[in-house]
């Protein structure tokens, strides 16, 4: 399965009113979005291949926004959260897309209402053309 990565894995948003330095700016022309290069996210993005290869053994979670995340714990002071989606391209082919990955300090997997889901269940739902729903 091909894996694609969003620029959100190695960039961060500009703060309101922050000067956009062309040397560190990254523009996604498809979305018209300009963000700044983030050395910390870039360094952590080197872990993404291992996180994805080991996804079958990891816990995954529904976000409530039609995507999923997993946690690569052990990053101080927060956890490295990897947001992803899997879409069918047709005829039994799927695309794994890493939407974003960064250190979070609020531990989303520990919040109320977050639902676990296995990679097997995600893949089964993608093949069947249905999105998993959060249980109530």
DRENLUM-442136 format. One record per residue: z, x, y negated of N, C-alpha, C, O, CB in turn; residue number from 1; residue in one letter. Coordinates in nm, 3 decimals. Glycine has a CB too. Example, Ala and Ser with C-alpha at 12.3 -4.5 7.8 and 13.67 -1.06 7.14 Angstrom:
residues 2
<rec <0.780; 1.319; 0.569>; <0.780; 1.230; 0.450>; <0.780; 1.320; 0.330>; <0.846; 1.424; 0.332>; <0.905; 1.131; 0.447>; 1; a>,
<rec <0.708; 1.285; 0.225>; <0.714; 1.367; 0.106>; <0.787; 1.290; -0.003>; <0.804; 1.341; -0.114>; <0.572; 1.408; 0.060>; 2; s>,
This chain:
residues 136
<rec <0.000; 0.086; 0.117>; <0.000; 0.000; 0.000>; <0.000; 0.091; -0.123>; <0.086; 0.178; -0.135>; <0.123; -0.098; 0.001>; 1; x>,
<rec <-0.095; 0.072; -0.215>; <-0.095; 0.153; -0.337>; <0.025; 0.121; -0.425>; <0.071; 0.006; -0.430>; <-0.226; 0.131; -0.416>; 2; x>,
<rec <0.075; 0.222; -0.493>; <0.189; 0.206; -0.583>; <0.144; 0.246; -0.723>; <0.086; 0.353; -0.743>; <0.311; 0.292; -0.537>; 3; x>,
<rec <0.171; 0.159; -0.819>; <0.140; 0.188; -0.960>; <0.271; 0.187; -1.038>; <0.367; 0.119; -1.002>; <0.038; 0.083; -1.019>; 4; x>,
<rec <0.272; 0.263; -1.147>; <0.392; 0.276; -1.228>; <0.362; 0.238; -1.372>; <0.261; 0.280; -1.429>; <0.447; 0.419; -1.220>; 5; x>,
<rec <0.450; 0.160; -1.430>; <0.439; 0.124; -1.571>; <0.486; 0.241; -1.657>; <0.562; 0.326; -1.612>; <0.521; -0.003; -1.602>; 6; x>,
<rec <0.439; 0.243; -1.781>; <0.486; 0.344; -1.875>; <0.632; 0.324; -1.912>; <0.693; 0.411; -1.974>; <0.400; 0.342; -2.001>; 7; x>,
<rec <0.689; 0.211; -1.875>; <0.831; 0.186; -1.900>; <0.919; 0.277; -1.814>; <1.040; 0.287; -1.838>; <0.865; 0.039; -1.873>; 8; x>,
<rec <0.861; 0.344; -1.714>; <0.937; 0.437; -1.630>; <0.963; 0.569; -1.701>; <1.053; 0.643; -1.660>; <0.862; 0.462; -1.499>; 9; x>,
<rec <0.887; 0.600; -1.805>; <0.906; 0.729; -1.874>; <0.906; 0.717; -2.026>; <0.898; 0.818; -2.096>; <0.797; 0.825; -1.832>; 10; x>,
<rec <0.914; 0.594; -2.077>; <0.923; 0.572; -2.222>; <1.037; 0.477; -2.251>; <1.092; 0.414; -2.161>; <0.789; 0.515; -2.278>; 11; x>,
<rec <1.072; 0.468; -2.378>; <1.174; 0.372; -2.422>; <1.126; 0.308; -2.552>; <1.041; 0.363; -2.621>; <1.313; 0.441; -2.442>; 12; x>,
<rec <1.180; 0.194; -2.583>; <1.137; 0.120; -2.702>; <1.185; 0.190; -2.829>; <1.291; 0.253; -2.832>; <1.189; -0.024; -2.698>; 13; x>,
<rec <1.107; 0.177; -2.932>; <1.150; 0.221; -3.064>; <1.251; 0.120; -3.118>; <1.236; 0.000; -3.095>; <1.028; 0.237; -3.162>; 14; x>,
<rec <1.351; 0.169; -3.187>; <1.447; 0.080; -3.253>; <1.380; 0.021; -3.377>; <1.288; 0.081; -3.431>; <1.579; 0.156; -3.290>; 15; x>,
<rec <1.427; -0.095; -3.421>; <1.372; -0.156; -3.544>; <1.382; -0.058; -3.660>; <1.489; -0.004; -3.688>; <1.447; -0.287; -3.578>; 16; x>,
<rec <1.271; -0.036; -3.726>; <1.267; 0.052; -3.842>; <1.258; 0.200; -3.810>; <1.249; 0.282; -3.901>; <1.386; 0.028; -3.925>; 17; x>,
<rec <1.262; 0.235; -3.682>; <1.254; 0.377; -3.644>; <1.114; 0.431; -3.670>; <1.015; 0.363; -3.643>; <1.293; 0.396; -3.494>; 18; x>,
<rec <1.106; 0.552; -3.722>; <0.978; 0.618; -3.749>; <0.906; 0.646; -3.618>; <0.965; 0.700; -3.524>; <1.000; 0.749; -3.829>; 19; x>,
<rec <0.779; 0.611; -3.612>; <0.697; 0.637; -3.494>; <0.631; 0.772; -3.510>; <0.538; 0.789; -3.588>; <0.590; 0.524; -3.472>; 20; x>,
<rec <0.680; 0.869; -3.434>; <0.626; 1.005; -3.436>; <0.509; 1.011; -3.338>; <0.528; 0.989; -3.219>; <0.737; 1.112; -3.399>; 21; x>,
<rec <0.391; 1.039; -3.387>; <0.270; 1.039; -3.304>; <0.280; 1.138; -3.188>; <0.215; 1.119; -3.086>; <0.149; 1.073; -3.389>; 22; x>,
<rec <0.361; 1.244; -3.201>; <0.373; 1.344; -3.094>; <0.448; 1.290; -2.973>; <0.426; 1.337; -2.861>; <0.445; 1.468; -3.147>; 23; x>,
<rec <0.534; 1.192; -2.993>; <0.610; 1.138; -2.880>; <0.573; 0.993; -2.849>; <0.630; 0.932; -2.759>; <0.760; 1.147; -2.908>; 24; x>,
<rec <0.478; 0.937; -2.921>; <0.439; 0.797; -2.901>; <0.344; 0.784; -2.782>; <0.260; 0.870; -2.758>; <0.371; 0.741; -3.029>; 25; x>,
<rec <0.361; 0.677; -2.709>; <0.274; 0.643; -2.598>; <0.232; 0.498; -2.618>; <0.316; 0.409; -2.626>; <0.344; 0.665; -2.458>; 26; x>,
<rec <0.101; 0.475; -2.625>; <0.050; 0.341; -2.648>; <-0.022; 0.290; -2.524>; <-0.111; 0.356; -2.471>; <-0.043; 0.338; -2.770>; 27; x>,
<rec <0.018; 0.173; -2.480>; <-0.050; 0.104; -2.372>; <-0.153; 0.014; -2.439>; <-0.119; -0.090; -2.495>; <0.052; 0.021; -2.280>; 28; x>,
<rec <-0.278; 0.055; -2.435>; <-0.384; -0.017; -2.507>; <-0.408; -0.156; -2.447>; <-0.456; -0.245; -2.518>; <-0.513; 0.063; -2.505>; 29; x>,
<rec <-0.378; -0.176; -2.319>; <-0.398; -0.307; -2.259>; <-0.301; -0.409; -2.315>; <-0.336; -0.527; -2.330>; <-0.382; -0.299; -2.108>; 30; x>,
<rec <-0.180; -0.365; -2.347>; <-0.078; -0.457; -2.398>; <-0.055; -0.441; -2.547>; <0.016; -0.522; -2.607>; <0.051; -0.435; -2.324>; 31; x>,
<rec <-0.112; -0.339; -2.607>; <-0.091; -0.315; -2.748>; <0.053; -0.278; -2.780>; <0.105; -0.311; -2.886>; <-0.130; -0.437; -2.828>; 32; x>,
<rec <0.116; -0.209; -2.687>; <0.257; -0.175; -2.700>; <0.272; -0.024; -2.718>; <0.216; 0.054; -2.641>; <0.337; -0.224; -2.577>; 33; x>,
<rec <0.346; 0.016; -2.821>; <0.374; 0.158; -2.844>; <0.522; 0.184; -2.822>; <0.607; 0.118; -2.881>; <0.330; 0.201; -2.987>; 34; x>,
<rec <0.550; 0.281; -2.736>; <0.687; 0.321; -2.705>; <0.695; 0.472; -2.720>; <0.593; 0.539; -2.736>; <0.729; 0.275; -2.561>; 35; x>,
<rec <0.817; 0.526; -2.715>; <0.831; 0.671; -2.729>; <0.867; 0.735; -2.595>; <0.939; 0.678; -2.514>; <0.939; 0.704; -2.834>; 36; x>,
<rec <0.813; 0.854; -2.576>; <0.842; 0.931; -2.456>; <0.993; 0.955; -2.448>; <1.057; 0.985; -2.549>; <0.764; 1.067; -2.456>; 37; x>,
<rec <1.049; 0.941; -2.328>; <1.192; 0.958; -2.308>; <1.214; 1.066; -2.201>; <1.189; 1.041; -2.083>; <1.259; 0.823; -2.265>; 38; x>,
<rec <1.259; 1.184; -2.241>; <1.280; 1.291; -2.142>; <1.375; 1.252; -2.029>; <1.356; 1.295; -1.915>; <1.334; 1.414; -2.212>; 39; x>,
<rec <1.477; 1.173; -2.058>; <1.571; 1.132; -1.953>; <1.503; 1.042; -1.850>; <1.520; 1.062; -1.729>; <1.693; 1.059; -2.015>; 40; x>,
<rec <1.425; 0.945; -1.896>; <1.353; 0.857; -1.803>; <1.248; 0.935; -1.725>; <1.226; 0.911; -1.606>; <1.287; 0.739; -1.879>; 41; x>,
<rec <1.183; 1.029; -1.793>; <1.082; 1.112; -1.726>; <1.146; 1.190; -1.611>; <1.092; 1.195; -1.501>; <1.015; 1.210; -1.826>; 42; x>,
<rec <1.261; 1.251; -1.637>; <1.329; 1.330; -1.533>; <1.369; 1.240; -1.416>; <1.350; 1.277; -1.300>; <1.454; 1.400; -1.592>; 43; x>,
<rec <1.423; 1.123; -1.445>; <1.462; 1.031; -1.339>; <1.343; 0.973; -1.264>; <1.354; 0.941; -1.145>; <1.545; 0.918; -1.397>; 44; x>,
<rec <1.228; 0.961; -1.331>; <1.110; 0.903; -1.265>; <1.065; 0.987; -1.146>; <0.992; 0.938; -1.060>; <0.996; 0.889; -1.366>; 45; x>,
<rec <1.106; 1.112; -1.142>; <1.070; 1.198; -1.029>; <1.139; 1.153; -0.901>; <1.100; 1.196; -0.792>; <1.106; 1.344; -1.059>; 46; x>,
<rec <1.240; 1.068; -0.912>; <1.310; 1.013; -0.795>; <1.241; 0.888; -0.740>; <1.273; 0.844; -0.630>; <1.453; 0.980; -0.832>; 47; x>,
<rec <1.147; 0.832; -0.816>; <1.090; 0.703; -0.779>; <1.019; 0.704; -0.644>; <1.031; 0.608; -0.568>; <0.993; 0.658; -0.884>; 48; x>,
<rec <0.946; 0.809; -0.612>; <0.876; 0.814; -0.483>; <0.975; 0.802; -0.368>; <0.950; 0.729; -0.272>; <0.794; 0.945; -0.471>; 49; x>,
<rec <1.087; 0.873; -0.376>; <1.189; 0.865; -0.272>; <1.255; 0.729; -0.265>; <1.283; 0.679; -0.156>; <1.293; 0.970; -0.294>; 50; x>,
<rec <1.280; 0.669; -0.381>; <1.340; 0.535; -0.385>; <1.247; 0.436; -0.316>; <1.291; 0.353; -0.236>; <1.368; 0.490; -0.532>; 51; x>,
<rec <1.119; 0.444; -0.346>; <1.022; 0.350; -0.289>; <1.006; 0.374; -0.139>; <1.001; 0.278; -0.061>; <0.886; 0.363; -0.359>; 52; x>,
<rec <0.997; 0.501; -0.097>; <0.986; 0.530; 0.046>; <1.106; 0.476; 0.124>; <1.091; 0.433; 0.238>; <0.973; 0.681; 0.069>; 53; x>,
<rec <1.224; 0.478; 0.064>; <1.345; 0.432; 0.131>; <1.381; 0.288; 0.104>; <1.492; 0.246; 0.135>; <1.458; 0.518; 0.092>; 54; x>,
<rec <1.289; 0.212; 0.047>; <1.320; 0.075; 0.006>; <1.358; -0.016; 0.123>; <1.437; -0.109; 0.105>; <1.202; 0.017; -0.065>; 55; x>,
<rec <1.304; 0.009; 0.241>; <1.336; -0.075; 0.357>; <1.486; -0.069; 0.389>; <1.543; -0.166; 0.438>; <1.254; -0.030; 0.481>; 56; x>,
<rec <1.548; 0.045; 0.362>; <1.691; 0.061; 0.393>; <1.781; 0.027; 0.273>; <1.903; 0.031; 0.286>; <1.718; 0.204; 0.437>; 57; x>,
<rec <1.723; -0.007; 0.160>; <1.800; -0.038; 0.039>; <1.818; -0.188; 0.023>; <1.743; -0.268; 0.078>; <1.732; 0.020; -0.085>; 58; x>,
<rec <1.918; -0.224; -0.054>; <1.933; -0.363; -0.095>; <1.840; -0.388; -0.212>; <1.829; -0.307; -0.304>; <2.081; -0.396; -0.133>; 59; x>,
<rec <1.774; -0.501; -0.207>; <1.691; -0.546; -0.319>; <1.753; -0.675; -0.370>; <1.829; -0.742; -0.300>; <1.540; -0.567; -0.275>; 60; x>,
<rec <1.720; -0.709; -0.494>; <1.777; -0.826; -0.557>; <1.669; -0.901; -0.634>; <1.575; -0.841; -0.685>; <1.893; -0.787; -0.651>; 61; x>,
<rec <1.683; -1.035; -0.640>; <1.597; -1.118; -0.725>; <1.648; -1.108; -0.868>; <1.768; -1.104; -0.891>; <1.596; -1.267; -0.676>; 62; x>,
<rec <1.556; -1.104; -0.963>; <1.599; -1.098; -1.103>; <1.605; -1.233; -1.170>; <1.674; -1.248; -1.271>; <1.506; -1.010; -1.179>; 63; x>,
<rec <1.535; -1.331; -1.117>; <1.524; -1.459; -1.186>; <1.406; -1.460; -1.282>; <1.382; -1.559; -1.351>; <1.653; -1.492; -1.260>; 64; x>,
<rec <1.333; -1.350; -1.286>; <1.216; -1.338; -1.374>; <1.090; -1.310; -1.293>; <0.996; -1.248; -1.344>; <1.238; -1.227; -1.478>; 65; x>,
<rec <1.087; -1.352; -1.170>; <0.971; -1.336; -1.084>; <0.945; -1.190; -1.047>; <0.832; -1.151; -1.021>; <0.848; -1.393; -1.151>; 66; x>,
<rec <1.053; -1.109; -1.044>; <1.041; -0.974; -0.994>; <1.170; -0.936; -0.924>; <1.258; -1.020; -0.905>; <1.007; -0.875; -1.108>; 67; x>,
<rec <1.183; -0.810; -0.885>; <1.296; -0.765; -0.804>; <1.349; -0.634; -0.860>; <1.284; -0.570; -0.943>; <1.254; -0.748; -0.655>; 68; x>,
<rec <1.467; -0.595; -0.814>; <1.516; -0.462; -0.848>; <1.597; -0.405; -0.734>; <1.646; -0.478; -0.647>; <1.600; -0.466; -0.977>; 69; x>,
<rec <1.610; -0.274; -0.736>; <1.696; -0.203; -0.643>; <1.776; -0.103; -0.725>; <1.741; -0.072; -0.839>; <1.615; -0.133; -0.528>; 70; x>,
<rec <1.882; -0.052; -0.666>; <1.973; 0.037; -0.738>; <1.979; 0.171; -0.667>; <2.002; 0.179; -0.547>; <2.113; -0.025; -0.749>; 71; x>,
<rec <1.958; 0.276; -0.744>; <1.979; 0.411; -0.694>; <2.107; 0.460; -0.762>; <2.104; 0.517; -0.871>; <1.853; 0.507; -0.724>; 72; x>,
<rec <2.220; 0.436; -0.696>; <2.351; 0.464; -0.755>; <2.379; 0.614; -0.762>; <2.308; 0.696; -0.703>; <2.461; 0.393; -0.676>; 73; x>,
<rec <2.483; 0.646; -0.834>; <2.528; 0.784; -0.839>; <2.487; 0.857; -0.965>; <2.511; 0.978; -0.977>; <2.476; 0.857; -0.723>; 74; x>,
<rec <2.426; 0.787; -1.059>; <2.389; 0.848; -1.186>; <2.499; 0.815; -1.286>; <2.525; 0.699; -1.315>; <2.250; 0.797; -1.237>; 75; x>,
<rec <2.560; 0.915; -1.336>; <2.670; 0.894; -1.430>; <2.618; 0.890; -1.572>; <2.535; 0.973; -1.608>; <2.777; 1.004; -1.416>; 76; x>,
<rec <2.663; 0.798; -1.653>; <2.771; 0.704; -1.627>; <2.724; 0.569; -1.573>; <2.806; 0.480; -1.554>; <2.848; 0.682; -1.752>; 77; x>,
<rec <2.595; 0.551; -1.547>; <2.546; 0.422; -1.500>; <2.473; 0.435; -1.368>; <2.489; 0.534; -1.296>; <2.454; 0.359; -1.603>; 78; x>,
<rec <2.394; 0.334; -1.335>; <2.313; 0.333; -1.214>; <2.165; 0.330; -1.252>; <2.128; 0.268; -1.352>; <2.349; 0.210; -1.124>; 79; x>,
<rec <2.082; 0.397; -1.174>; <1.937; 0.398; -1.196>; <1.881; 0.272; -1.132>; <1.881; 0.258; -1.010>; <1.870; 0.528; -1.136>; 80; x>,
<rec <1.832; 0.180; -1.214>; <1.781; 0.051; -1.169>; <1.628; 0.057; -1.171>; <1.568; 0.096; -1.272>; <1.835; -0.067; -1.258>; 81; x>,
<rec <1.566; 0.018; -1.061>; <1.420; 0.021; -1.048>; <1.373; -0.124; -1.032>; <1.404; -0.191; -0.933>; <1.374; 0.111; -0.926>; 82; x>,
<rec <1.297; -0.170; -1.131>; <1.240; -0.306; -1.130>; <1.098; -0.298; -1.075>; <1.020; -0.211; -1.115>; <1.241; -0.369; -1.274>; 83; x>,
<rec <1.065; -0.389; -0.984>; <0.934; -0.382; -0.921>; <0.883; -0.520; -0.885>; <0.955; -0.620; -0.889>; <0.939; -0.295; -0.796>; 84; x>,
<rec <0.755; -0.523; -0.850>; <0.691; -0.643; -0.803>; <0.587; -0.604; -0.700>; <0.539; -0.490; -0.700>; <0.627; -0.723; -0.920>; 85; x>,
<rec <0.552; -0.696; -0.614>; <0.448; -0.673; -0.514>; <0.353; -0.792; -0.523>; <0.396; -0.907; -0.518>; <0.507; -0.656; -0.368>; 86; x>,
<rec <0.226; -0.764; -0.536>; <0.125; -0.869; -0.549>; <0.014; -0.846; -0.447>; <-0.022; -0.732; -0.417>; <0.067; -0.872; -0.694>; 87; x>,
<rec <-0.039; -0.955; -0.396>; <-0.153; -0.946; -0.305>; <-0.279; -0.921; -0.387>; <-0.301; -0.981; -0.492>; <-0.168; -1.077; -0.221>; 88; x>,
<rec <-0.360; -0.830; -0.337>; <-0.489; -0.801; -0.399>; <-0.601; -0.877; -0.328>; <-0.713; -0.884; -0.377>; <-0.518; -0.650; -0.398>; 89; x>,
<rec <-0.570; -0.933; -0.213>; <-0.667; -1.007; -0.134>; <-0.687; -0.939; 0.001>; <-0.660; -0.820; 0.016>; <-0.801; -1.017; -0.208>; 90; x>,
<rec <-0.734; -1.014; 0.098>; <-0.768; -0.965; 0.232>; <-0.666; -0.868; 0.290>; <-0.701; -0.760; 0.337>; <-0.903; -0.899; 0.227>; 91; x>,
<rec <-0.539; -0.907; 0.286>; <-0.435; -0.826; 0.348>; <-0.395; -0.701; 0.273>; <-0.323; -0.617; 0.327>; <-0.479; -0.787; 0.481>; 92; x>,
<rec <-0.439; -0.688; 0.149>; <-0.403; -0.570; 0.069>; <-0.306; -0.611; -0.041>; <-0.322; -0.714; -0.106>; <-0.529; -0.503; 0.008>; 93; x>,
<rec <-0.205; -0.528; -0.060>; <-0.104; -0.557; -0.162>; <-0.090; -0.439; -0.256>; <-0.128; -0.326; -0.223>; <0.032; -0.591; -0.097>; 94; x>,
<rec <-0.036; -0.465; -0.373>; <-0.010; -0.363; -0.473>; <0.139; -0.364; -0.505>; <0.195; -0.469; -0.536>; <-0.094; -0.386; -0.602>; 95; x>,
<rec <0.202; -0.249; -0.497>; <0.342; -0.232; -0.534>; <0.342; -0.179; -0.676>; <0.283; -0.074; -0.703>; <0.419; -0.136; -0.435>; 96; x>,
<rec <0.408; -0.249; -0.767>; <0.407; -0.212; -0.908>; <0.549; -0.190; -0.957>; <0.630; -0.283; -0.957>; <0.336; -0.319; -0.994>; 97; x>,
<rec <0.581; -0.067; -0.999>; <0.712; -0.037; -1.057>; <0.702; -0.073; -1.204>; <0.633; -0.006; -1.281>; <0.753; 0.114; -1.035>; 98; x>,
<rec <0.771; -0.178; -1.244>; <0.762; -0.230; -1.380>; <0.845; -0.149; -1.479>; <0.804; -0.129; -1.593>; <0.807; -0.374; -1.384>; 99; x>,
<rec <0.961; -0.102; -1.435>; <1.049; -0.025; -1.521>; <1.154; 0.042; -1.436>; <1.182; -0.002; -1.324>; <1.113; -0.115; -1.629>; 100; x>,
<rec <1.213; 0.148; -1.488>; <1.321; 0.218; -1.418>; <1.401; 0.294; -1.522>; <1.347; 0.373; -1.599>; <1.265; 0.315; -1.307>; 101; x>,
<rec <1.530; 0.269; -1.524>; <1.616; 0.335; -1.622>; <1.761; 0.320; -1.582>; <1.795; 0.239; -1.496>; <1.592; 0.278; -1.763>; 102; x>,
<rec <1.846; 0.399; -1.644>; <1.989; 0.390; -1.618>; <2.047; 0.273; -1.695>; <2.024; 0.257; -1.815>; <2.061; 0.522; -1.658>; 103; x>,
<rec <2.121; 0.190; -1.623>; <2.190; 0.077; -1.685>; <2.339; 0.096; -1.666>; <2.385; 0.155; -1.569>; <2.144; -0.059; -1.623>; 104; x>,
<rec <2.413; 0.046; -1.762>; <2.557; 0.062; -1.760>; <2.631; -0.067; -1.725>; <2.753; -0.067; -1.710>; <2.604; 0.111; -1.894>; 105; x>,
<rec <2.555; -0.178; -1.712>; <2.620; -0.308; -1.689>; <2.608; -0.358; -1.547>; <2.639; -0.474; -1.520>; <2.562; -0.409; -1.782>; 106; x>,
<rec <2.564; -0.274; -1.455>; <2.561; -0.305; -1.312>; <2.510; -0.446; -1.282>; <2.589; -0.531; -1.241>; <2.700; -0.289; -1.254>; 107; x>,
<rec <2.380; -0.472; -1.300>; <2.328; -0.609; -1.280>; <2.350; -0.662; -1.140>; <2.361; -0.783; -1.121>; <2.182; -0.613; -1.312>; 108; x>,
<rec <2.357; -0.574; -1.040>; <2.376; -0.621; -0.903>; <2.518; -0.671; -0.879>; <2.546; -0.734; -0.777>; <2.344; -0.509; -0.804>; 109; x>,
<rec <2.606; -0.645; -0.973>; <2.745; -0.691; -0.958>; <2.772; -0.817; -1.041>; <2.884; -0.869; -1.039>; <2.841; -0.581; -1.000>; 110; x>,
<rec <2.672; -0.864; -1.111>; <2.691; -0.984; -1.193>; <2.683; -1.109; -1.107>; <2.621; -1.109; -1.000>; <2.585; -0.989; -1.305>; 111; x>,
<rec <2.747; -1.214; -1.154>; <2.743; -1.341; -1.081>; <2.601; -1.394; -1.073>; <2.524; -1.382; -1.168>; <2.835; -1.444; -1.147>; 112; x>,
<rec <2.569; -1.453; -0.960>; <2.441; -1.521; -0.945>; <2.326; -1.431; -0.901>; <2.215; -1.480; -0.880>; <2.405; -1.585; -1.072>; 113; x>,
<rec <2.350; -1.303; -0.888>; <2.243; -1.214; -0.841>; <2.231; -1.231; -0.690>; <2.331; -1.225; -0.618>; <2.273; -1.064; -0.880>; 114; x>,
<rec <2.110; -1.251; -0.644>; <2.087; -1.279; -0.503>; <2.018; -1.163; -0.434>; <1.918; -1.111; -0.484>; <2.004; -1.405; -0.487>; 115; x>,
<rec <2.071; -1.122; -0.320>; <2.012; -1.015; -0.241>; <1.890; -1.068; -0.167>; <1.882; -1.186; -0.133>; <2.115; -0.956; -0.140>; 116; x>,
<rec <1.794; -0.978; -0.144>; <1.678; -1.011; -0.064>; <1.628; -0.881; 0.000>; <1.630; -0.776; -0.065>; <1.565; -1.079; -0.151>; 117; x>,
<rec <1.585; -0.887; 0.122>; <1.538; -0.767; 0.190>; <1.391; -0.742; 0.156>; <1.318; -0.833; 0.117>; <1.556; -0.780; 0.344>; 118; x>,
<rec <1.350; -0.618; 0.171>; <1.209; -0.586; 0.149>; <1.122; -0.663; 0.248>; <1.012; -0.707; 0.212>; <1.185; -0.434; 0.164>; 119; x>,
<rec <1.168; -0.680; 0.370>; <1.092; -0.758; 0.469>; <1.068; -0.901; 0.421>; <0.958; -0.954; 0.435>; <1.167; -0.761; 0.604>; 120; x>,
<rec <1.170; -0.963; 0.363>; <1.155; -1.099; 0.312>; <1.059; -1.102; 0.193>; <0.978; -1.194; 0.180>; <1.292; -1.157; 0.272>; 121; x>,
<rec <1.067; -1.003; 0.106>; <0.974; -0.996; -0.007>; <0.831; -0.987; 0.044>; <0.745; -1.062; -0.001>; <1.007; -0.874; -0.099>; 122; x>,
<rec <0.806; -0.895; 0.137>; <0.671; -0.876; 0.190>; <0.621; -1.001; 0.263>; <0.504; -1.038; 0.250>; <0.668; -0.755; 0.285>; 123; x>,
<rec <0.708; -1.065; 0.338>; <0.669; -1.188; 0.408>; <0.628; -1.296; 0.307>; <0.526; -1.363; 0.325>; <0.785; -1.238; 0.498>; 124; x>,
<rec <0.707; -1.313; 0.203>; <0.675; -1.413; 0.100>; <0.545; -1.380; 0.029>; <0.465; -1.469; 0.000>; <0.788; -1.422; -0.002>; 125; x>,
<rec <0.523; -1.252; 0.000>; <0.399; -1.212; -0.067>; <0.279; -1.244; 0.022>; <0.179; -1.298; -0.025>; <0.401; -1.061; -0.102>; 126; x>,
<rec <0.289; -1.211; 0.151>; <0.179; -1.241; 0.244>; <0.152; -1.390; 0.253>; <0.037; -1.432; 0.265>; <0.211; -1.185; 0.383>; 127; x>,
<rec <0.258; -1.471; 0.248>; <0.243; -1.618; 0.258>; <0.205; -1.682; 0.126>; <0.175; -1.801; 0.120>; <0.372; -1.681; 0.309>; 128; x>,
<rec <0.206; -1.602; 0.020>; <0.168; -1.655; -0.112>; <0.275; -1.736; -0.180>; <0.245; -1.816; -0.268>; <0.048; -1.738; -0.099>; 129; x>,
<rec <0.400; -1.717; -0.141>; <0.507; -1.791; -0.208>; <0.609; -1.693; -0.267>; <0.629; -1.582; -0.215>; <0.577; -1.889; -0.110>; 130; x>,
<rec <0.671; -1.736; -0.373>; <0.771; -1.654; -0.440>; <0.909; -1.697; -0.390>; <0.935; -1.816; -0.377>; <0.761; -1.669; -0.596>; 131; x>,
<rec <0.996; -1.604; -0.362>; <1.130; -1.644; -0.321>; <1.204; -1.713; -0.435>; <1.186; -1.680; -0.552>; <1.210; -1.521; -0.273>; 132; x>,
<rec <1.286; -1.808; -0.400>; <1.362; -1.881; -0.500>; <1.509; -1.846; -0.485>; <1.559; -1.820; -0.376>; <1.339; -2.035; -0.487>; 133; x>,
<rec <1.575; -1.845; -0.597>; <1.719; -1.821; -0.596>; <1.787; -1.942; -0.537>; <1.754; -2.056; -0.569>; <1.773; -1.791; -0.739>; 134; x>,
<rec <1.883; -1.917; -0.449>; <1.959; -2.029; -0.394>; <2.061; -2.075; -0.496>; <2.108; -1.997; -0.579>; <2.030; -1.988; -0.261>; 135; x>,
<rec <2.094; -2.203; -0.491>; <2.188; -2.255; -0.590>; <2.330; -2.257; -0.540>; <2.421; -2.298; -0.612>; <2.149; -2.394; -0.632>; 136; x>,
